[in-house]
Amino acid sequence: MTILALVLATALVIVALAGAALSSWQRHRFGGAGETFSCRIRPVAGSPAGWSTRPSKGRARARWVHDVLLVQRGRLLPRVVALPVRLPEDSIRAAEPGEVSGLGPTPLVIELRLDDGPLLAVAAAARDRTLLAGPFLAAAVSSLRPRHH
């Protein structure tokens, strides 16, 4: 009985390590395909197909390919969701106090209207302003405060 338990425990450890290695490789491969940024995404109005309506507890990684935001979600089983964006609803704005956590002291938020109608709020760290704006660079520029000399 002890040999069987030892064999099962060893098999379980091997499967867990293989799963962790595969997950790490998938996250690395997504990041290697272009510049990515850490973000949090929350549905504001409606929800894309296959997207949970409850707020996500974890961060995601995202990158733009033309006007499609590719979002990699999940730690153990990372999956990529393509979000075709029609346009931003407004300029990038500073997050309200308590609105977003885990993205630095001054996270930024942009609300994006998807092609099929839902509205999503995408938050990222302030250092990722241009990556967050993607092809909608005017949304990043118009929200900057003018510098006084």
VEXZA-279373 format. One line per 5 residues: number of its first residue (from 1); their letters; for each residue z, x, y of N, C-alpha, C, CB. Coordinates in nm, 3 decimals. Last residue first. Glycine has a CB too. Example, Ala and Ser with C-alpha at 12.3 -4.5 7.8 and 13.67 -1.06 7.14 Angstrom:
BEGIN
2 = sa = 0.708 1.285 -0.225 0.714 1.367 -0.106 0.787 1.290 0.003 0.572 1.408 -0.060 ~ 0.780 1.319 -0.569 0.780 1.230 -0.450 0.780 1.320 -0.330 0.905 1.131 -0.447
This chain:
BEGIN
149 = hhrpr = -1.750 0.570 7.626 -1.742 0.713 7.652 -1.649 0.746 7.762 -1.875 0.768 7.683 ~ -1.709 0.341 7.369 -1.692 0.365 7.513 -1.674 0.513 7.534 -1.569 0.285 7.571 ~ -1.923 0.192 7.136 -1.834 0.304 7.171 -1.829 0.318 7.322 -1.882 0.436 7.105 ~ -1.918 -0.143 7.018 -1.979 -0.038 7.100 -1.876 0.069 7.132 -2.039 -0.096 7.230 ~ -1.850 -0.214 6.675 -1.809 -0.223 6.815 -1.878 -0.114 6.896 -1.655 -0.211 6.827
144 = lssva = -2.071 -0.361 6.439 -2.005 -0.242 6.492 -1.967 -0.264 6.638 -2.097 -0.118 6.479 ~ -2.222 -0.574 6.358 -2.076 -0.592 6.359 -2.001 -0.469 6.410 -2.028 -0.625 6.220 ~ -2.484 -0.493 6.354 -2.444 -0.590 6.457 -2.293 -0.610 6.463 -2.512 -0.722 6.431 ~ -2.495 -0.323 6.131 -2.505 -0.267 6.265 -2.452 -0.365 6.369 -2.650 -0.230 6.297 ~ -2.481 -0.490 5.911 -2.383 -0.382 5.926 -2.380 -0.332 6.069 -2.414 -0.267 5.831
139 = aalfp = -2.696 -0.659 5.942 -2.563 -0.719 5.929 -2.454 -0.614 5.946 -2.548 -0.789 5.794 ~ -2.909 -0.484 5.933 -2.876 -0.544 6.062 -2.738 -0.609 6.058 -2.982 -0.647 6.101 ~ -2.940 -0.430 5.662 -2.872 -0.332 5.745 -2.834 -0.388 5.883 -2.959 -0.210 5.762 ~ -2.990 -0.553 5.409 -2.961 -0.632 5.528 -2.884 -0.546 5.629 -2.880 -0.760 5.492 ~ -3.006 -0.401 5.185 -3.130 -0.420 5.261 -3.109 -0.499 5.390 -3.232 -0.491 5.174
134 = gallt = -2.667 -0.305 5.219 -2.791 -0.293 5.142 -2.915 -0.312 5.228 -2.791 -0.394 5.029 ~ -2.404 -0.346 5.297 -2.511 -0.419 5.366 -2.642 -0.415 5.289 -2.531 -0.362 5.505 ~ -2.268 -0.168 5.129 -2.238 -0.310 5.123 -2.351 -0.392 5.186 -2.105 -0.340 5.194 ~ -2.368 0.075 5.221 -2.396 0.035 5.083 -2.371 -0.114 5.065 -2.310 0.115 4.985 ~ -2.261 0.074 5.481 -2.407 0.067 5.464 -2.446 0.030 5.321 -2.471 0.201 5.502
129 = rdraa = -1.974 0.073 5.419 -2.039 -0.027 5.505 -2.190 -0.037 5.479 -2.016 0.007 5.653 ~ -1.790 0.223 5.277 -1.911 0.178 5.208 -1.991 0.074 5.286 -1.874 0.122 5.073 ~ -1.564 0.262 5.423 -1.653 0.377 5.410 -1.787 0.339 5.344 -1.585 0.488 5.329 ~ -1.425 0.021 5.384 -1.494 0.045 5.511 -1.594 0.160 5.501 -1.391 0.073 5.620 ~ -1.481 -0.122 5.059 -1.409 -0.031 5.148 -1.492 -0.006 5.273 -1.375 0.103 5.076
124 = aaval = -1.580 -0.469 5.031 -1.588 -0.328 4.993 -1.506 -0.247 5.093 -1.736 -0.278 4.989 ~ -1.656 -0.798 4.915 -1.571 -0.708 4.994 -1.585 -0.567 4.940 -1.423 -0.753 4.990 ~ -1.844 -1.083 4.942 -1.840 -0.952 4.877 -1.762 -0.859 4.969 -1.986 -0.896 4.849 ~ -1.853 -1.416 4.879 -1.793 -1.317 4.969 -1.781 -1.187 4.890 -1.653 -1.365 5.024 ~ -2.135 -1.627 4.823 -2.035 -1.534 4.771 -1.982 -1.446 4.883 -2.093 -1.448 4.658
119 = lpgdd = -2.273 -1.939 4.771 -2.232 -1.845 4.874 -2.119 -1.760 4.817 -2.187 -1.918 5.005 ~ -2.557 -2.075 4.588 -2.415 -2.039 4.605 -2.393 -1.936 4.716 -2.360 -1.986 4.474 ~ -2.859 -2.096 4.597 -2.767 -2.175 4.677 -2.624 -2.130 4.692 -2.764 -2.304 4.625 ~ -3.041 -1.930 4.473 -3.022 -2.063 4.414 -2.909 -2.142 4.481 -2.992 -2.049 4.267 ~ -3.025 -1.695 4.627 -3.149 -1.771 4.623 -3.130 -1.913 4.571 -3.250 -1.699 4.537
114 = lrlei = -2.704 -1.681 4.799 -2.795 -1.649 4.689 -2.918 -1.739 4.693 -2.723 -1.663 4.555 ~ -2.568 -1.551 5.083 -2.623 -1.674 5.027 -2.724 -1.634 4.921 -2.689 -1.763 5.138 ~ -2.277 -1.362 5.133 -2.417 -1.360 5.094 -2.458 -1.494 5.033 -2.444 -1.246 4.995 ~ -2.063 -1.223 5.361 -2.090 -1.344 5.282 -2.240 -1.352 5.259 -2.037 -1.472 5.353 ~ -1.876 -0.929 5.353 -2.002 -0.993 5.393 -2.020 -1.114 5.303 -2.124 -0.893 5.383
109 = vlptp = -1.601 -0.739 5.464 -1.650 -0.853 5.387 -1.784 -0.897 5.444 -1.548 -0.971 5.388 ~ -1.402 -0.440 5.428 -1.502 -0.520 5.497 -1.553 -0.630 5.405 -1.619 -0.431 5.547 ~ -1.064 -0.311 5.448 -1.185 -0.353 5.376 -1.275 -0.440 5.463 -1.147 -0.429 5.249 ~ -0.867 -0.097 5.536 -0.949 -0.184 5.623 -1.076 -0.228 5.551 -0.985 -0.110 5.754 ~ -0.731 0.047 5.335 -0.654 -0.021 5.439 -0.735 -0.119 5.525 -0.591 0.081 5.528
104 = glgsv = -0.873 -0.015 5.001 -0.837 0.064 5.118 -0.770 -0.019 5.225 -0.959 0.133 5.174 ~ -0.902 -0.208 4.809 -1.023 -0.146 4.865 -0.993 -0.068 4.992 -1.129 -0.254 4.894 ~ -0.687 -0.358 4.718 -0.742 -0.254 4.632 -0.868 -0.187 4.683 -0.769 -0.310 4.501 ~ -0.749 -0.694 4.832 -0.662 -0.581 4.803 -0.737 -0.479 4.717 -0.533 -0.628 4.731 ~ -0.810 -0.935 5.086 -0.864 -0.846 4.982 -0.765 -0.733 4.958 -1.005 -0.789 5.024
99 = egpea = -0.647 -1.088 5.254 -0.765 -1.149 5.192 -0.816 -1.067 5.073 -0.876 -1.164 5.296 ~ -0.440 -0.966 5.392 -0.410 -1.029 5.265 -0.529 -1.091 5.193 -0.309 -1.133 5.286 ~ -0.600 -1.012 5.701 -0.484 -0.955 5.631 -0.452 -1.035 5.504 -0.361 -0.953 5.725 ~ -0.958 -1.038 5.654 -0.833 -1.091 5.710 -0.716 -1.025 5.636 -0.827 -1.249 5.699 ~ -1.191 -0.771 5.682 -1.119 -0.869 5.601 -0.992 -0.913 5.674 -1.084 -0.810 5.462
94 = arisd = -1.438 -0.751 5.932 -1.315 -0.695 5.875 -1.246 -0.805 5.796 -1.220 -0.637 5.988 ~ -1.781 -0.830 5.844 -1.658 -0.847 5.923 -1.542 -0.776 5.855 -1.624 -0.998 5.943 ~ -2.129 -0.830 5.878 -2.012 -0.778 5.808 -1.893 -0.792 5.901 -2.033 -0.629 5.765 ~ -2.271 -1.138 6.004 -2.252 -0.993 6.002 -2.135 -0.956 5.913 -2.230 -0.939 6.145 ~ -2.369 -1.407 5.784 -2.327 -1.353 5.913 -2.318 -1.202 5.901 -2.191 -1.414 5.957
89 = eplrv = -2.489 -1.464 5.544 -2.455 -1.576 5.632 -2.421 -1.529 5.773 -2.338 -1.655 5.575 ~ -2.771 -1.280 5.429 -2.628 -1.285 5.462 -2.603 -1.402 5.557 -2.580 -1.151 5.525 ~ -3.007 -1.430 5.196 -2.971 -1.367 5.323 -2.821 -1.368 5.342 -3.040 -1.438 5.439 ~ -3.066 -1.442 4.916 -3.159 -1.493 5.017 -3.133 -1.425 5.150 -3.147 -1.647 5.032 ~ -3.032 -1.232 4.638 -2.976 -1.277 4.765 -3.086 -1.323 4.860 -2.893 -1.163 4.830
84 = plavv = -2.971 -1.245 4.299 -3.078 -1.243 4.399 -3.030 -1.308 4.529 -3.205 -1.316 4.346 ~ -2.772 -1.069 4.108 -2.753 -1.175 4.207 -2.864 -1.165 4.313 -2.613 -1.164 4.274 ~ -2.718 -0.988 3.776 -2.812 -0.977 3.888 -2.795 -1.096 3.980 -2.958 -0.967 3.837 ~ -2.459 -0.825 3.614 -2.508 -0.955 3.658 -2.599 -0.930 3.778 -2.389 -1.053 3.695 ~ -2.371 -0.636 3.336 -2.434 -0.636 3.467 -2.490 -0.775 3.495 -2.547 -0.529 3.475
79 = rpllr = -2.059 -0.558 3.183 -2.187 -0.627 3.181 -2.240 -0.631 3.323 -2.174 -0.772 3.122 ~ -1.828 -0.383 2.982 -1.899 -0.396 3.109 -2.032 -0.467 3.090 -1.921 -0.258 3.171 ~ -1.570 -0.434 2.823 -1.707 -0.476 2.791 -1.785 -0.494 2.920 -1.707 -0.609 2.708 ~ -1.355 -0.319 2.959 -1.378 -0.289 2.818 -1.519 -0.325 2.773 -1.278 -0.363 2.733 ~ -1.409 -0.405 3.230 -1.369 -0.270 3.196 -1.402 -0.235 3.052 -1.221 -0.252 3.220
74 = grqvl = -1.624 -0.594 3.436 -1.558 -0.576 3.307 -1.529 -0.432 3.277 -1.641 -0.634 3.198 ~ -1.945 -0.580 3.596 -1.809 -0.634 3.583 -1.755 -0.605 3.445 -1.807 -0.785 3.611 ~ -2.175 -0.478 3.821 -2.122 -0.445 3.689 -1.976 -0.487 3.687 -2.139 -0.291 3.656 ~ -2.434 -0.628 3.990 -2.288 -0.616 3.983 -2.248 -0.587 3.840 -2.219 -0.745 4.036 ~ -2.694 -0.594 4.209 -2.656 -0.577 4.069 -2.508 -0.548 4.064 -2.739 -0.463 4.001
69 = lvdhv = -2.849 -0.791 4.433 -2.726 -0.716 4.416 -2.693 -0.713 4.267 -2.608 -0.779 4.498 ~ -3.170 -0.774 4.556 -3.089 -0.819 4.442 -2.967 -0.728 4.433 -3.172 -0.817 4.308 ~ -3.363 -0.687 4.729 -3.270 -0.789 4.776 -3.189 -0.851 4.663 -3.347 -0.898 4.850 ~ -3.365 -0.364 4.602 -3.435 -0.453 4.696 -3.335 -0.558 4.745 -3.561 -0.520 4.629 ~ -3.083 -0.335 4.456 -3.221 -0.304 4.419 -3.304 -0.407 4.494 -3.245 -0.308 4.260
64 = wrara = -2.755 -0.218 4.521 -2.869 -0.300 4.561 -2.998 -0.245 4.501 -2.881 -0.307 4.714 ~ -2.461 -0.229 4.323 -2.566 -0.155 4.392 -2.682 -0.250 4.419 -2.614 -0.031 4.310 ~ -2.114 -0.222 4.229 -2.238 -0.291 4.265 -2.336 -0.193 4.328 -2.210 -0.406 4.361 ~ -1.837 -0.282 4.026 -1.924 -0.183 4.089 -2.054 -0.255 4.117 -1.945 -0.054 3.999 ~ -1.527 -0.459 4.079 -1.657 -0.444 4.015 -1.727 -0.326 4.082 -1.743 -0.576 4.025
59 = rgksp = -1.180 -0.506 4.012 -1.291 -0.463 4.096 -1.417 -0.455 4.011 -1.261 -0.328 4.164 ~ -1.013 -0.802 3.888 -1.051 -0.662 3.892 -1.164 -0.634 3.988 -1.089 -0.616 3.755 ~ -0.982 -1.072 3.906 -0.865 -0.988 3.929 -0.903 -0.842 3.946 -0.766 -1.003 3.816 ~ -1.182 -1.313 4.068 -1.176 -1.201 3.975 -1.055 -1.114 4.009 -1.306 -1.117 3.981 ~ -1.100 -1.658 4.102 -1.114 -1.524 4.160 -1.099 -1.414 4.055 -1.010 -1.504 4.270
54 = rtswg = -1.297 -1.894 3.914 -1.167 -1.841 3.955 -1.185 -1.698 4.008 -1.066 -1.843 3.837 ~ -1.549 -1.950 3.828 -1.512 -2.001 3.961 -1.377 -1.949 4.007 -1.511 -2.153 3.960 ~ -1.755 -1.704 3.673 -1.632 -1.783 3.673 -1.600 -1.829 3.815 -1.515 -1.702 3.614 ~ -2.097 -1.729 3.613 -1.992 -1.667 3.695 -1.871 -1.758 3.696 -2.042 -1.638 3.839 ~ -2.317 -1.849 3.502 -2.243 -1.752 3.422 -2.130 -1.684 3.495 -2.336 -1.650 3.371
49 = apsga = -2.482 -1.893 3.808 -2.481 -1.922 3.665 -2.408 -1.812 3.589 -2.624 -1.939 3.611 ~ -2.262 -1.873 4.095 -2.384 -1.838 4.022 -2.370 -1.872 3.874 -2.415 -1.688 4.039 ~ -2.116 -2.149 4.259 -2.094 -2.033 4.175 -2.223 -2.001 4.101 -1.977 -2.056 4.075 ~ -1.995 -2.296 4.567 -2.079 -2.290 4.448 -2.048 -2.164 4.369 -2.228 -2.295 4.484 ~ -1.875 -2.095 4.809 -1.930 -2.229 4.789 -2.026 -2.223 4.672 -2.001 -2.283 4.919
44 = vprir = -1.751 -1.855 4.740 -1.703 -1.930 4.856 -1.747 -2.076 4.842 -1.757 -1.869 4.990 ~ -1.648 -1.634 4.482 -1.733 -1.747 4.522 -1.669 -1.822 4.639 -1.755 -1.844 4.403 ~ -1.598 -1.293 4.539 -1.532 -1.423 4.525 -1.630 -1.532 4.566 -1.402 -1.429 4.611 ~ -1.567 -0.959 4.442 -1.657 -1.070 4.473 -1.585 -1.200 4.444 -1.789 -1.061 4.392 ~ -1.510 -0.630 4.543 -1.450 -0.752 4.487 -1.539 -0.866 4.533 -1.298 -0.773 4.533
39 = csfte = -1.628 -0.296 4.465 -1.621 -0.419 4.543 -1.539 -0.525 4.470 -1.761 -0.472 4.571 ~ -1.759 0.028 4.500 -1.657 -0.056 4.442 -1.643 -0.180 4.529 -1.521 0.020 4.428 ~ -2.106 0.107 4.481 -1.983 0.096 4.557 -1.888 0.002 4.483 -2.010 0.045 4.701 ~ -2.366 0.347 4.403 -2.289 0.226 4.379 -2.166 0.225 4.468 -2.249 0.214 4.231 ~ -2.686 0.478 4.410 -2.556 0.475 4.476 -2.488 0.341 4.452 -2.571 0.502 4.627
34 = gaggf = -2.822 0.497 4.073 -2.833 0.485 4.218 -2.693 0.481 4.278 -2.913 0.359 4.258 ~ -2.769 0.541 3.809 -2.899 0.484 3.842 -2.920 0.468 3.992 -2.915 0.351 3.774 ~ -2.513 0.620 3.760 -2.613 0.725 3.768 -2.751 0.674 3.808 -2.623 0.794 3.637 ~ -2.370 0.383 3.731 -2.350 0.462 3.852 -2.456 0.569 3.870 -2.215 0.526 3.850 ~ -2.461 0.311 3.474 -2.484 0.222 3.589 -2.473 0.300 3.719 -2.384 0.103 3.588
29 = rhrqw = -2.360 0.527 3.323 -2.505 0.504 3.331 -2.540 0.414 3.448 -2.556 0.441 3.200 ~ -2.085 0.487 3.346 -2.145 0.608 3.400 -2.296 0.590 3.419 -2.117 0.728 3.308 ~ -2.057 0.245 3.206 -2.019 0.252 3.348 -2.083 0.372 3.415 -1.866 0.258 3.363 ~ -2.147 0.330 2.952 -2.218 0.224 3.023 -2.185 0.225 3.172 -2.184 0.087 2.963 ~ -1.952 0.524 2.888 -2.093 0.564 2.899 -2.172 0.459 2.976 -2.155 0.585 2.760
24 = sslaa = -1.725 0.364 2.870 -1.732 0.470 2.971 -1.876 0.513 2.994 -1.648 0.591 2.928 ~ -1.797 0.208 2.647 -1.769 0.146 2.776 -1.781 0.247 2.890 -1.629 0.083 2.776 ~ -1.812 0.407 2.451 -1.931 0.329 2.485 -1.915 0.263 2.621 -1.957 0.223 2.378 ~ -1.544 0.494 2.444 -1.652 0.588 2.478 -1.778 0.513 2.521 -1.682 0.681 2.359 ~ -1.416 0.259 2.362 -1.383 0.318 2.492 -1.492 0.415 2.537 -1.247 0.390 2.484
19 = galav = -1.531 0.230 2.106 -1.549 0.127 2.209 -1.522 0.181 2.348 -1.459 0.010 2.181 ~ -1.435 0.460 1.982 -1.579 0.441 1.997 -1.609 0.337 2.104 -1.643 0.399 1.863 ~ -1.159 0.404 1.987 -1.212 0.521 2.059 -1.362 0.509 2.080 -1.180 0.650 1.983 ~ -1.153 0.174 1.823 -1.106 0.168 1.961 -1.160 0.285 2.043 -0.953 0.168 1.964 ~ -1.250 0.279 1.580 -1.323 0.171 1.647 -1.282 0.162 1.794 -1.298 0.036 1.576
14 = ivlat = -1.044 0.464 1.525 -1.183 0.510 1.541 -1.266 0.405 1.614 -1.247 0.542 1.404 ~ -0.824 0.294 1.497 -0.824 0.395 1.602 -0.967 0.443 1.629 -0.734 0.514 1.563 ~ -0.906 0.149 1.269 -0.881 0.080 1.396 -0.884 0.178 1.513 -0.746 0.007 1.391 ~ -0.912 0.351 1.076 -1.036 0.280 1.111 -1.021 0.209 1.245 -1.073 0.177 1.001 ~ -0.638 0.415 1.069 -0.737 0.516 1.109 -0.867 0.450 1.151 -0.762 0.616 0.994
9 = alvla = -0.536 0.173 0.973 -0.494 0.222 1.104 -0.593 0.326 1.156 -0.353 0.283 1.097 ~ -0.659 0.165 0.719 -0.686 0.060 0.819 -0.649 0.106 0.960 -0.608 -0.068 0.783 ~ -0.542 0.394 0.603 -0.688 0.384 0.616 -0.725 0.281 0.722 -0.754 0.348 0.480 ~ -0.272 0.320 0.609 -0.316 0.441 0.678 -0.467 0.437 0.702 -0.278 0.566 0.597 ~ -0.275 0.096 0.442 -0.233 0.082 0.582 -0.280 0.201 0.664 -0.080 0.068 0.592
4 = litm = -0.351 0.222 0.201 -0.436 0.118 0.260 -0.403 0.100 0.408 -0.418 -0.016 0.184 ~ -0.131 0.386 0.162 -0.262 0.447 0.181 -0.358 0.348 0.245 -0.319 0.497 0.046 ~ 0.073 0.199 0.123 0.077 0.287 0.240 -0.057 0.353 0.266 0.184 0.393 0.223 ~ 0.000 0.082 -0.120 0.000 0.000 0.000 0.000 0.086 0.126 0.120 -0.093 0.000
